[in-house]
């Protein structure tokens, strides 16, 4: 897929990294939006220089400005030599291997004016939050995740580089991370030429990408704010794992949720030890599992008349056939009277977290299947978007290995 506008660019940059000798396993963490309260406290306790102190800063006592706190901490770390900036620009090959999946691709600064397609809607609050953090720190602290239809010279550079000795390698929580620096002029030229005719899809980081653009619009700095830190992965050679994102709704009991859902769905009780993923996989049509950590039920076969009544007329073609569309417009809004952006709704990448949250909040969890990649790509190609927080691509790049300053590489 190509576009007539500016080309897709992944620009080398002078990375800010932890100084040599740092215990990387103690100072890195996952992206900010998959870290819950318990995990935040654990990462904070790992090391006083864990990157989570910057990505999810806590305000000082008596001072509510958490962004100023992050900027102050960043200055202290730089002055103490905890962080350093590379003397020359480069791209990087990064590999993240988990127990069941792997991601490998190129990290650089993606041009914000190029063909980078979103596939999900965003919430204003998280965009403003990330933009405020970037503005205060003048730093892009964690890469977003992009994917594209590859198979060309850029992928050859990735695969060839990955066959050499990495610049760094470590394991944390049973997952391995490897990093290689790419600064040969011929390799950089091959990447640039290959990507110029391609289009990227935002796999993870819609709010951060929108924040990149907001920061650039507020105070453009050439060759700095006009690019955003990103990991670009070839979908053909190294396909990412795609999962759904579950919900929990506080203050709504399982009995209330099931009774109301029965107005439009067949409600089938499941045994407490039934596997919800298997129950969903067995269904050919739209289906969800709801539960509170003690009991659970399958919702299936939604009534077409209710879907037609509940789904707004301005939704994209095919929206009513998406599990995520039915979840947001039919189950949450129409039947339960809860907007997806309501404070009672929390998003979870792990179904166990959703069930635990439901139990704590006297609520109900809604467990979902992964969306079909073809549906995501088709919507994005038409310039349309999935419901907010409906896809989770991975493995996601961890934070703390590479950061990008919002000052020119000449500074």
C-alpha positions in Angstrom: 0.0 0.0 0.0 1.4 3.4 -0.9 0.2 7.0 -0.7 0.9 10.2 -2.7 2.1 12.3 0.3 5.5 12.3 2.1 7.1 8.8 2.2 7.4 6.6 5.2 10.7 7.5 6.9 12.5 5.9 9.8 15.3 8.3 10.7 18.5 7.5 12.6 18.7 9.3 16.0 21.2 9.9 18.8 19.6 7.6 21.4 19.6 8.4 25.1 20.3 5.2 27.0 21.4 3.9 30.4 25.1 4.3 30.9 27.3 1.1 30.4 27.3 -1.1 33.5 23.6 -0.5 34.4 21.6 -3.5 35.5 19.1 -3.3 32.6 16.9 -6.0 34.0 16.3 -3.7 37.0 15.7 -0.5 35.2 13.4 -1.4 32.2 9.7 -1.9 32.3 6.8 -2.5 29.9 4.9 0.4 28.2 3.1 2.7 30.6 -0.4 1.7 29.7 0.0 -2.0 30.6 1.3 -1.3 34.1 -1.3 -1.5 36.9 -1.0 -0.1 40.4 0.6 -3.3 41.8 3.1 -3.6 39.0 4.0 0.1 39.3 4.9 -0.3 42.9 7.0 -3.4 42.0 9.0 -1.6 39.3 9.5 1.4 41.5 11.0 -0.9 44.1 13.3 -2.7 41.6 15.7 0.2 41.4 15.6 4.0 42.2 16.5 4.6 38.5 13.9 2.3 37.0 12.4 4.1 33.9 8.9 3.8 35.4 9.9 6.8 37.6 9.8 8.8 34.4 7.0 7.2 32.4 4.6 7.1 35.4 5.9 9.7 37.7 4.3 10.4 41.1 4.0 14.0 42.3 6.1 15.2 45.2 4.3 15.6 48.5 2.4 18.9 48.4 3.1 19.3 44.7 0.6 18.0 42.2 2.8 18.5 39.1 3.9 14.9 38.2 5.3 16.0 34.9 7.6 18.6 36.5 8.7 15.7 38.8 9.6 13.6 35.8 11.6 16.4 34.3 13.4 17.1 37.5 14.3 13.4 37.9 15.5 13.2 34.3 17.8 16.2 34.9 19.2 14.5 38.1 19.9 11.2 36.3 21.7 13.0 33.4 23.8 15.0 35.8 24.7 11.9 37.8 25.7 10.0 34.6 22.8 7.5 34.9 21.8 8.3 31.4 23.9 9.2 28.4 23.3 10.3 24.8 25.0 8.6 21.9 27.5 10.8 20.1 26.2 9.9 16.6 22.8 8.9 15.1 21.9 5.3 14.3 18.9 3.0 13.7 18.6 -0.1 16.0 17.5 -3.6 15.6 15.5 -4.7 18.6 14.2 -8.2 19.5 11.8 -9.1 22.3 11.2 -12.8 22.8 8.5 -14.1 25.2 7.4 -17.6 26.0 4.9 -17.7 23.1 5.8 -14.9 20.7 8.6 -12.7 19.3 8.9 -9.3 17.8 12.0 -8.0 15.9 12.3 -4.8 13.9 14.0 -1.4 13.4 13.8 1.4 16.0 14.2 5.0 14.8 12.3 8.2 14.4 9.2 7.8 12.2 8.2 10.9 10.2 4.9 12.2 11.6 3.8 13.4 8.1 4.3 10.1 6.4 1.8 7.3 5.7 1.3 6.0 9.3 -2.3 4.7 9.7 -4.1 4.5 13.0 -6.7 1.7 13.4 -8.2 2.7 16.8 -9.9 5.8 18.1 -8.3 7.5 21.1 -9.3 9.1 24.3 -8.4 12.8 24.8 -7.2 12.3 28.4 -4.3 9.8 27.7 -3.2 11.9 24.7 -3.0 15.0 26.8 -1.2 13.1 29.6 1.5 11.8 27.2 1.9 15.1 25.5 2.3 16.9 28.8 5.0 14.4 29.8 6.9 14.8 26.5 6.7 18.6 26.8 8.0 18.6 30.3 10.8 16.2 29.8 11.6 17.1 26.1 11.9 13.4 25.6 10.1 10.5 23.8 10.6 7.9 26.5 9.1 4.8 24.9 8.7 3.6 21.3 5.3 3.0 19.8 4.9 -0.2 17.7 4.3 -0.1 14.0 3.9 -2.9 11.4 4.0 -2.9 7.7 3.9 -5.2 4.7 7.7 -5.8 4.2 9.8 -8.4 2.6 12.3 -5.9 1.2 15.7 -4.5 1.8 14.9 -3.2 5.3 13.9 -6.7 6.4 17.2 -8.0 4.9 19.1 -5.5 7.1 17.1 -6.6 10.2 17.7 -10.3 9.5 21.4 -9.9 8.6 22.0 -7.8 11.7 20.2 -10.2 14.0 22.7 -12.9 12.9 25.6 -11.0 14.4 26.6 -10.4 18.1 24.2 -8.0 19.8 25.4 -4.8 21.4 23.4 -5.8 24.5 21.4 -8.8 25.6 19.6 -9.5 28.9 16.6 -11.5 30.3 13.9 -10.2 32.6 10.8 -12.0 33.8 11.7 -14.9 31.6 11.7 -12.7 28.4 14.8 -11.9 26.4 15.7 -8.5 24.9 18.5 -7.9 22.3 19.7 -4.7 20.7 22.0 -4.1 17.7 23.2 -0.7 16.5 22.9 -0.1 12.7 25.0 2.8 11.4 26.6 1.6 8.2 25.7 4.1 5.4 24.8 1.4 3.0 22.4 -0.3 5.4 20.8 3.0 6.3 20.4 3.9 2.6 18.9 0.5 1.9 16.3 1.0 4.7 15.4 4.5 3.5 14.9 3.4 -0.1 12.8 0.4 0.8 10.5 2.1 3.2 9.9 5.1 0.9 7.2 3.2 -0.9 5.5 1.6 2.0 2.7 2.3 4.6 2.8 1.6 8.3 0.0 0.6 10.6 0.1 1.7 14.3 -0.1 -1.6 16.1 0.4 -0.2 19.6 0.7 3.4 20.8 -2.2 5.4 19.2 -2.3 7.8 22.2 1.5 8.4 22.1 1.4 8.9 18.3 -1.4 11.5 18.7 0.7 13.1 21.5 3.8 13.2 19.2 1.7 15.3 16.8 0.3 17.5 19.5 3.7 18.3 20.9 5.0 19.1 17.4 2.0 21.3 16.6 2.6 23.2 19.9 6.3 23.9 19.3 7.8 22.4 16.2 11.5 21.7 16.2 12.9 20.5 12.9 14.4 17.0 12.9 13.2 16.5 16.4 9.5 17.0 17.2 8.5 16.1 13.6 9.5 12.5 14.2 8.4 10.0 16.8 10.2 7.1 18.4 8.9 3.8 16.9 9.7 0.1 16.5 8.8 -0.9 12.9 8.1 -4.6 12.4 7.7 -6.5 9.1 4.3 -8.2 9.2 5.2 -10.7 6.5 8.5 -12.0 7.9 7.9 -11.4 11.6 4.1 -11.2 12.2 3.0 -9.8 15.6 0.7 -11.5 18.0 -2.8 -10.0 18.1 -5.0 -10.1 21.2 -8.2 -8.4 22.4 -8.5 -6.0 25.3 -10.8 -7.0 28.1 -13.0 -4.7 30.2 -14.1 -4.6 33.8 -17.1 -2.5 34.9 -17.4 -1.7 38.6 -20.6 -1.4 40.4 -22.5 -3.8 38.1 -23.0 -7.3 39.5 -22.8 -10.4 37.4 -26.5 -11.2 38.0 -27.5 -7.7 36.9 -25.2 -7.8 33.9 -26.5 -11.2 32.8 -30.2 -10.4 33.3 -29.8 -7.2 31.2 -27.7 -8.9 28.6 -30.4 -11.6 28.2 -32.6 -9.0 26.5 -30.4 -9.3 23.4 -28.0 -12.3 23.9 -28.4 -16.0 24.7 -26.9 -16.3 28.1 -25.2 -19.7 28.9 -23.9 -20.5 32.3 -20.3 -21.8 32.4 -18.7 -23.9 35.1 -16.3 -22.0 37.3 -13.4 -24.0 35.9 -14.4 -23.7 32.2 -11.7 -22.0 30.0 -13.3 -18.8 28.8 -10.9 -18.6 25.8 -12.0 -22.1 24.7 -15.7 -21.1 25.1 -15.2 -18.1 22.9 -13.1 -19.9 20.3 -16.0 -22.4 19.8 -18.4 -19.6 18.8 -18.6 -18.6 15.2 -20.5 -15.4 15.7 -20.1 -12.5 18.2 -19.7 -13.7 21.7 -18.3 -12.6 25.1 -17.7 -14.2 28.5 -18.8 -12.2 31.6 -17.6 -13.1 35.1 -16.8 -11.9 38.5 -14.0 -14.2 39.5 -16.3 -16.8 41.0 -18.9 -17.4 38.3 -19.0 -16.9 34.6 -21.4 -17.0 31.6 -21.2 -17.0 27.9 -23.1 -14.3 25.9 -23.7 -15.4 22.3 -26.0 -15.0 19.3 -27.0 -11.3 19.7 -30.3 -10.4 18.2 -29.9 -8.6 14.8 -32.8 -6.3 15.6 -31.1 -5.1 18.8 -27.8 -4.6 17.0 -29.6 -2.5 14.3 -31.3 -0.4 17.0 -28.2 0.1 19.1 -25.4 0.7 16.6 -25.3 4.4 15.5 -25.9 5.1 11.8 -22.5 6.8 11.4 -20.5 3.7 12.2 -18.2 2.3 9.5 -19.4 -0.5 7.2 -19.0 -3.8 8.9 -18.9 -2.3 12.4 -21.9 -4.4 13.6 -20.1 -7.6 12.7 -17.1 -6.7 14.9 -17.1 -8.1 18.4 -15.6 -4.8 19.6 -18.3 -2.8 17.9 -21.1 -4.9 19.5 -19.3 -4.7 22.9 -19.1 -0.9 22.9 -22.5 0.0 21.3 -24.8 -2.9 22.2 -23.6 -4.5 25.4 -22.0 -1.6 27.2 -24.0 1.5 26.0 -27.4 0.1 24.9 -27.9 -2.7 27.5 -25.9 -1.7 30.5 -26.0 2.1 30.0 -22.3 2.5 30.4 -20.1 4.5 27.9 -16.8 2.9 27.1 -15.0 6.0 28.4 -16.9 5.9 31.7 -14.7 6.0 34.8 -16.3 2.6 35.9 -14.7 0.9 32.8 -11.2 -0.3 33.1 -9.1 -2.0 30.3 -7.1 -5.1 30.8 -4.6 -7.0 28.6 -4.8 -10.1 30.9 -8.2 -11.7 31.5 -7.1 -12.6 35.1 -6.5 -8.9 35.8 -10.0 -8.2 34.5 -11.6 -10.8 36.7 -9.6 -9.7 39.8 -10.7 -6.1 39.1 -14.3 -7.2 38.9 -14.1 -8.9 42.2 -12.5 -5.9 43.9 -15.0 -3.4 42.5 -18.2 -5.4 43.0 -18.4 -5.5 39.2 -18.3 -7.7 36.2 -15.5 -8.5 33.7 -16.1 -8.8 29.9 -13.7 -11.2 28.2 -13.2 -10.9 24.5 -11.6 -12.7 21.6 -8.7 -11.3 19.5 -10.1 -9.3 16.6 -9.4 -10.6 13.1 -6.3 -8.9 11.6 -8.1 -8.7 8.2 -10.8 -6.6 9.8 -8.3 -4.2 11.4 -6.3 -3.8 8.2 -9.5 -3.3 6.1 -10.7 -0.5 8.4 -7.4 1.2 8.5 -7.0 1.1 4.7 -10.4 2.9 4.4 -9.3 5.6 6.8 -11.6 4.2 9.5 -10.9 3.0 13.0 -11.7 0.2 15.4 -13.3 1.1 18.8 -10.9 2.5 21.3 -8.8 -0.1 23.2 -9.9 -3.1 21.1 -6.6 -4.5 19.9 -3.4 -5.5 21.6 -0.4 -6.3 19.3 2.7 -7.7 20.8 5.2 -8.5 22.1 5.5 -4.8 22.8 8.9 -3.0 23.0 9.9 -2.4 26.6 10.8 1.0 27.9 14.3 2.2 28.9 16.5 0.7 26.2 16.2 3.6 23.8 14.9 7.1 24.3 14.7 10.0 21.9 15.5 13.6 22.8 13.3 16.4 21.4 16.3 18.5 20.7 18.1 18.4 17.4 20.7 15.7 17.0 23.1 18.6 16.2 22.7 19.9 19.8 
